[in-house]
Amino acid sequence: QVQLVESGGGLVQSGGSLRLSCAASGRITYMRTMAWYRQAPGKERELVAEITSGAMANYAESVKGRFTISRDNAKTTVYLQMNSLKPEDTAVYYCKGRDSTYGDFWGQGSQVTVSS
């Protein structure tokens, strides 16, 4: 019903930047909240940042001041600008969207690797 397609991951050196994008398509009613999660090897998936339809953002303590989440409501696309990347930011990053009718949907995941 709803598809989320991510792009923008890759390999970057410590201190570098990357920008992730996630575009929602399909049978969308209204995307309330969109968020980014990440999962490192051997660890549980954790919330990185989320943003409401009213553009209110919430961040994990570990990324505050370095990451910025934003959203283009017209295109139901969410972005994650990641600056000052650290090796501990290495993970698979997942986009999640919450549709008002159909519930939660996940993207396929995008690998981010930060070398020291």
N, C-alpha and C positions, 0 to 999 in steps of 0.2 A: 504494500500500500504506500509506504513512504520509504524512499531510498536516501541514504546519506553517503555522499562520495567525498572522500578526503584527498587532499593533495598537499605537497610542500615539504614532506619529510626528507631526511637525508643525513649525510655525514658532515659534521662541522667541528672545528677546533674549539677547545675551551676558550670562552670569552666571545665567541662568535654569536651570530643571530640566524634565526630561521623563522619563517612565517608559514603556519599551517592554515589551510582553508578547508571548509566543509560545506558543501552545497546540498540542500534538501530538495527533493523532487518527488513527484507522484501525487497521490491523493491526500494532499495536505488540507486540513481544515484551518488550523491556526497553531503555529508553533509557539508555545508559551515560553519555555526555557530551552536554551541550547547550552551545551557544556562540553568541556574537554576533560577526559580522564586519561590516565596513563598507567601502564603496567610494566614494571621492570622484571627481569628474570627472577623467579623464585619469590616474588612479592605479590601482594594482592593489588587489585586495581584500585586506584585512588583518584579522587576528584582533584583536578588541577585548577579549574576556573569555570564559572558558570555565569550566564547573563540572562536576564529576564527580557520579556518583550518591551519593557519600559527602560531597558538599557541599564538596569542596576546590576553591578558585577560583584562577584564574590571570588576570593582567591585562597588557595592553600597558603599557609604561612611560608612554606619553603620557596614559593615563587613570587611573593609580593615584592613589588618594586622592580622586577625583572621581566615579568610576562604581562601582556595586555590582551584581554579578550574584547572583541568588538563584533558588531552584528549589523548586517544590512537587511533590514526588515523587508524591503521590497523584493529581495531575491532569496530570502530565507537562507542566507549564507552567514556562517560564523567564522571568525578568524582568531588565530592565536599568534600574536607577535611575541617571539621569545628572544630576549636579549641577555647578554652576559651569561651564556650557557655554561653549565658545569658538567663534568663527567657523570655526576649523580642524576642529571636530567635524562640520561639515556634510558629509553623505554619505548614501548609501542604506545602511541597516542591515539585515543579513540574519541570520536565525536559522538555526542548523544543529543537527540532532539526529543522534546516532549510535545506531542500533538494533543490538542484539546479534546479530540474525539478518539484517536487511535492509540494513545499512550506513548510509550517510549520506543525509540528506534536507535540503533547503533550503526556507526560507520564500520568499515572493514579494518581499520587500523592503519597507522602510518608509522614506520620506524624512524626514530630520531636517535642518532648516535653522536655523542660528544666525546672527542678524543682529548686526552690530556697532553 
